[in-house]
Amino acid sequence: MPLVDSFLVDHTIMPAPSVRKAKVMKTPKGDTIQVWDLRFKKPNHGRMTVKGIHTFEHYFAGFMREHLNNPGVIEVIDISPMGCQTGFYMSLIGEAQGDNVAKSFELALKDIASLDDNAKIPAANPYQCGSCDLHSLQDAKDISKEVLEKGIVVVNNEDIALDPEKLKDLA
């Protein structure tokens, strides 16, 4: 089985918070699809809470679209949490630059951090959500504030690539 792209970078040196263009693909019609690693926590050094991630997910995709989408150039396809609870993957059609993704990430975090403490979480009901009781607005706001305090850097795959010899030892 081939390794997925995220297993080809060294998580022991991966900085966080960060954005990293993880993969670029072309559709049969020639459209560019980019997959971005939006890292909130340093791998193996911290995790977001499950309730915080879930609430964050309900807000994040909408706010990122507001800040990043550019008609005819960039369209966010999906933003999904990582199983390791350290970040999200974002897939988009078009070609975004790291600094633009980082700025949009920052603006979306500010949007979430500034939500009223009594804000209604979008779609947090049994008709639209598979775990509607698994939410925490406070955790989502805390996640945002922590990332904003630390600042977001842009990371290149080459700078954190795993040595091919190391990969042989780990297989």
Beta strands, then each sheet from edge to edge (+ up, - down):
strand 1: 18-26
strand 2: 32-39
strand 3: 75-81
strand 4: 87-93
strand 5: 153-155
sheet 1: 3+ 4- 2+ 1- 5-
end
